[in-house]
Amino acid sequence: MMTIPIVFCSDNNYIPYMATAIQSVVENSSKEFHYEFYIMVKNITIENKQRLNQMVAGHINFKLEILNVGDYFSKYNLYIDGISEEAYYRLIIPYFLTQYDKVLYLDCDLLCLGDVSELYSFDVTGSMIGCIQGLAEIGWYNSTVDHYWDNLLKIKNPENYFNSGVLLFNTKVFRESITFDDLLKLAVKENWLCYDQDVLNIVCENKITFLPNQWNLINYPSIIHLSEKLKLKYYEAEKLPKIVHFASGYKPWNNSSYVPSAIDFWKYATRTTFSDEIIKKFNSNFTMYVKKETNIKKLPLKKIIQVILGRVKNKLFFRN
């Protein structure tokens, strides 16, 4: 049975949302593969370890391991204004999990609506990584004058910029292309606006394989600034996304406005061992009613009206 290694990186505060992503992977998995979760952390409570292990305990084709990698980054002064240090931990994946030719990395703020074994099966021979074109970021670039990509990153083709929330590492080619020390020296060279994502775009620029956009769908208004060709890519991915990524500040667990795929988030969140904690932290404007079979969120009438209006506004804004 083929093993699919999947890495998440998280601090204690984000673990409940990471658990939701894990739940979505488990529920959409195939019995034909063995899945191994590797959770890269700096500090984690014993209780959180136990609750994470409990999530996969009843699944014979799943395994979960906690990896404390904080010491590997201790000598580097990482720029973390607005994020946690753990966001950089994905950089160590090719040097740490050397037993695998390919390793799948996933951000914590996403949902897997398809089986990630399909994503893992993509051929990334000769590339450092397989990645998904950053349509949201490209739209942002197109709407901005004197963009830092031109001045600081010096990216030759802005349409090759990728989002680092979903990555398929070719571990051997990555290690052969740059050492971990050189990679981290580049990471601390500047206060990169998009942190490790910018670093990876610089390092991997000429050695990437683009994967279908349905494997990292990000809903951003800047989609309206894309070329017609890239708009079509977005609309195709939007029809049947395999991964939905809540990459903006609008998360379904902390925002009272309409967030696309929020219903899907709550469906998986309420099936985790962290459901009570997630609901407790949730914005007080929402009310949660747990249904026996689906655990789908139900909103008060006032909030339903807001959601419908938000959906209409969102669609109009995206399509114009």
PELINPE-V385948 format. One record per pair of residues at least 24 apart in sequence whose ideal C-beta (glycine too) atoms are under 7 Angstrom apart, sorted by the first residue. I is the first residue (numbers start at 1). J is the second residue. D is the distance in Angstrom with one decimal. If there is no record, write none. Layout:
# PELINPE-V385948
i: (I | I)
j: (J | J)
d: (D | D)
This chain:
# PELINPE-V385948
i: (1 | 1 | 2 | 2 | 3 | 3 | 4 | 4 | 4 | 4 | 4 | 4 | 5 | 5 | 5 | 5 | 5 | 5 | 6 | 6 | 6 | 6 | 6 | 6 | 7 | 7 | 7 | 7 | 7 | 7 | 7 | 8 | 8 | 8 | 8 | 9 | 9 | 9 | 9 | 9 | 10 | 10 | 10 | 10 | 11 | 11 | 11 | 12 | 12 | 12 | 12 | 14 | 15 | 16 | 16 | 16 | 17 | 17 | 17 | 18 | 19 | 19 | 19 | 19 | 19 | 20 | 20 | 20 | 20 | 21 | 21 | 21 | 21 | 21 | 22 | 23 | 23 | 23 | 23 | 24 | 24 | 24 | 24 | 25 | 25 | 26 | 26 | 26 | 27 | 28 | 28 | 28 | 28 | 29 | 30 | 30 | 31 | 33 | 33 | 34 | 35 | 35 | 36 | 37 | 37 | 38 | 38 | 38 | 39 | 39 | 39 | 40 | 40 | 40 | 41 | 41 | 41 | 42 | 42 | 42 | 42 | 51 | 51 | 54 | 55 | 55 | 69 | 76 | 76 | 76 | 77 | 78 | 78 | 79 | 79 | 79 | 83 | 87 | 87 | 88 | 88 | 88 | 90 | 90 | 90 | 91 | 91 | 91 | 91 | 92 | 93 | 94 | 94 | 94 | 94 | 95 | 95 | 97 | 98 | 100 | 101 | 101 | 102 | 102 | 102 | 102 | 103 | 103 | 104 | 105 | 105 | 106 | 107 | 107 | 109 | 109 | 109 | 109 | 110 | 110 | 110 | 110 | 110 | 111 | 111 | 111 | 111 | 111 | 111 | 112 | 113 | 113 | 113 | 113 | 113 | 114 | 119 | 119 | 120 | 122 | 122 | 124 | 124 | 124 | 126 | 127 | 127 | 127 | 127 | 127 | 128 | 128 | 128 | 128 | 128 | 128 | 128 | 129 | 129 | 129 | 129 | 129 | 129 | 129 | 130 | 130 | 130 | 131 | 131 | 131 | 131 | 131 | 132 | 132 | 132 | 132 | 132 | 132 | 132 | 133 | 133 | 133 | 134 | 134 | 134 | 135 | 135 | 135 | 135 | 135 | 135 | 136 | 136 | 136 | 136 | 136 | 137 | 137 | 138 | 138 | 139 | 139 | 139 | 139 | 139 | 140 | 142 | 142 | 143 | 143 | 148 | 152 | 153 | 153 | 153 | 155 | 155 | 160 | 161 | 162 | 162 | 163 | 163 | 163 | 163 | 164 | 164 | 164 | 165 | 165 | 165 | 166 | 166 | 166 | 168 | 173 | 177 | 178 | 213 | 214 | 214 | 214 | 215 | 215 | 216 | 216 | 217 | 217 | 217 | 217 | 218 | 218 | 219 | 220 | 221 | 223 | 224 | 224 | 253 | 253 | 253 | 254 | 255 | 256 | 256 | 256 | 257 | 258 | 258 | 258 | 258 | 260 | 263 | 263 | 266 | 266 | 267 | 267 | 267 | 270 | 271)
j: (33 | 34 | 33 | 34 | 34 | 36 | 33 | 35 | 104 | 116 | 117 | 120 | 36 | 38 | 97 | 100 | 103 | 104 | 35 | 36 | 37 | 104 | 106 | 116 | 38 | 40 | 90 | 93 | 103 | 104 | 105 | 37 | 39 | 106 | 108 | 40 | 86 | 87 | 89 | 90 | 39 | 41 | 86 | 108 | 42 | 84 | 86 | 43 | 44 | 45 | 48 | 108 | 48 | 274 | 277 | 278 | 108 | 109 | 253 | 108 | 52 | 55 | 272 | 273 | 274 | 265 | 268 | 269 | 272 | 106 | 108 | 110 | 111 | 112 | 55 | 55 | 268 | 271 | 272 | 111 | 112 | 113 | 268 | 112 | 116 | 56 | 59 | 62 | 268 | 112 | 113 | 114 | 115 | 115 | 115 | 117 | 61 | 61 | 117 | 61 | 61 | 62 | 63 | 63 | 64 | 65 | 67 | 97 | 64 | 66 | 67 | 67 | 69 | 89 | 66 | 68 | 86 | 68 | 70 | 85 | 86 | 273 | 274 | 273 | 272 | 273 | 96 | 184 | 187 | 188 | 188 | 187 | 188 | 191 | 192 | 195 | 195 | 195 | 196 | 187 | 195 | 196 | 164 | 167 | 196 | 183 | 184 | 187 | 196 | 180 | 169 | 169 | 171 | 174 | 175 | 175 | 180 | 171 | 171 | 171 | 171 | 172 | 168 | 169 | 170 | 171 | 169 | 171 | 168 | 167 | 169 | 166 | 165 | 245 | 245 | 246 | 247 | 251 | 165 | 243 | 244 | 245 | 246 | 243 | 244 | 261 | 264 | 265 | 268 | 243 | 241 | 242 | 243 | 244 | 264 | 242 | 168 | 215 | 168 | 168 | 211 | 168 | 170 | 209 | 173 | 170 | 173 | 207 | 208 | 209 | 170 | 173 | 174 | 177 | 204 | 207 | 208 | 167 | 168 | 169 | 170 | 174 | 204 | 208 | 168 | 209 | 211 | 162 | 167 | 208 | 210 | 211 | 162 | 163 | 166 | 211 | 213 | 215 | 216 | 162 | 210 | 213 | 161 | 162 | 163 | 213 | 223 | 226 | 230 | 233 | 234 | 218 | 220 | 222 | 223 | 247 | 161 | 163 | 226 | 230 | 220 | 222 | 223 | 225 | 226 | 222 | 225 | 226 | 222 | 225 | 193 | 190 | 198 | 201 | 202 | 201 | 205 | 205 | 201 | 201 | 208 | 197 | 216 | 218 | 247 | 196 | 197 | 200 | 216 | 245 | 247 | 215 | 216 | 243 | 211 | 207 | 207 | 203 | 237 | 240 | 241 | 242 | 242 | 243 | 243 | 245 | 241 | 243 | 244 | 245 | 245 | 247 | 260 | 248 | 317 | 318 | 318 | 320 | 278 | 281 | 282 | 283 | 283 | 283 | 285 | 286 | 310 | 307 | 310 | 311 | 314 | 314 | 296 | 297 | 296 | 297 | 294 | 295 | 296 | 295 | 295)
d: (6.4 | 4.9 | 5.5 | 6.9 | 4.7 | 5.8 | 5.4 | 5.1 | 6.6 | 6.6 | 5.6 | 4.8 | 5.1 | 6.3 | 6.1 | 5.0 | 4.9 | 6.6 | 6.3 | 6.9 | 5.4 | 4.9 | 6.2 | 6.6 | 4.8 | 6.2 | 6.9 | 5.5 | 6.0 | 7.0 | 4.8 | 6.8 | 5.3 | 6.0 | 5.9 | 4.4 | 4.7 | 6.8 | 3.9 | 5.7 | 6.6 | 6.2 | 5.8 | 5.3 | 6.8 | 4.7 | 5.0 | 6.4 | 5.9 | 6.0 | 6.2 | 5.2 | 5.2 | 3.8 | 5.2 | 4.9 | 5.3 | 6.0 | 6.4 | 3.8 | 6.5 | 6.4 | 4.5 | 6.8 | 4.8 | 6.5 | 5.0 | 4.5 | 5.7 | 6.3 | 5.8 | 5.5 | 6.4 | 6.8 | 6.2 | 6.7 | 4.5 | 5.6 | 4.9 | 4.5 | 4.5 | 6.9 | 4.7 | 4.7 | 5.8 | 6.9 | 6.2 | 6.3 | 7.0 | 5.7 | 6.4 | 6.0 | 5.3 | 5.8 | 5.2 | 5.4 | 6.3 | 6.7 | 4.7 | 5.0 | 6.3 | 5.1 | 4.7 | 7.0 | 4.3 | 5.5 | 5.6 | 6.7 | 6.8 | 5.1 | 6.6 | 5.0 | 5.0 | 4.3 | 6.2 | 6.0 | 6.7 | 6.8 | 3.4 | 6.4 | 6.2 | 4.3 | 6.4 | 5.3 | 6.5 | 5.7 | 6.6 | 4.9 | 6.8 | 5.3 | 5.5 | 6.4 | 6.2 | 4.4 | 6.5 | 6.7 | 6.0 | 5.8 | 6.0 | 6.4 | 7.0 | 4.8 | 6.9 | 6.9 | 6.4 | 5.7 | 6.9 | 6.8 | 5.7 | 6.5 | 5.5 | 5.2 | 4.2 | 3.8 | 5.3 | 6.2 | 4.6 | 6.6 | 6.3 | 6.0 | 6.3 | 6.3 | 6.1 | 6.5 | 6.2 | 6.9 | 4.6 | 5.9 | 5.6 | 4.3 | 6.5 | 6.0 | 3.8 | 6.5 | 6.8 | 4.5 | 6.8 | 6.4 | 6.3 | 5.6 | 6.3 | 4.3 | 6.5 | 6.9 | 4.8 | 6.6 | 5.6 | 6.2 | 6.3 | 5.5 | 6.0 | 5.8 | 6.7 | 6.4 | 6.9 | 3.4 | 6.8 | 5.4 | 6.8 | 6.2 | 5.5 | 5.6 | 4.6 | 4.8 | 6.7 | 5.5 | 6.5 | 5.1 | 5.6 | 4.3 | 6.0 | 5.3 | 4.6 | 5.5 | 4.5 | 4.2 | 6.7 | 5.2 | 6.2 | 5.5 | 6.5 | 6.9 | 5.5 | 5.9 | 3.6 | 4.5 | 5.0 | 3.9 | 5.6 | 5.6 | 6.7 | 6.6 | 6.1 | 6.0 | 5.6 | 5.4 | 5.7 | 5.6 | 3.7 | 5.9 | 5.5 | 6.2 | 4.9 | 5.1 | 4.0 | 6.5 | 6.5 | 6.2 | 5.8 | 6.6 | 5.2 | 4.5 | 3.7 | 5.8 | 7.0 | 6.8 | 5.4 | 6.4 | 6.3 | 6.5 | 6.4 | 3.3 | 5.3 | 4.2 | 4.9 | 4.7 | 4.2 | 6.7 | 5.8 | 4.2 | 5.9 | 6.5 | 5.9 | 6.6 | 6.0 | 6.6 | 6.8 | 6.7 | 5.6 | 6.4 | 6.6 | 6.9 | 5.8 | 6.6 | 6.7 | 6.4 | 4.0 | 5.3 | 5.9 | 5.0 | 5.9 | 5.8 | 4.2 | 6.0 | 6.9 | 6.8 | 6.4 | 5.7 | 3.9 | 6.3 | 5.2 | 4.8 | 5.1 | 5.1 | 5.4 | 5.3 | 3.9 | 6.5 | 5.3 | 6.4 | 4.9 | 4.7 | 4.6 | 6.2 | 5.7 | 5.7 | 6.7 | 6.4 | 6.0 | 6.9 | 5.8 | 6.2 | 6.7 | 4.9 | 4.2 | 6.7 | 5.9 | 5.1 | 2.7 | 5.6 | 6.2 | 7.0 | 6.1 | 6.3 | 6.6 | 4.0 | 6.4 | 6.1 | 5.6 | 3.8 | 6.0)
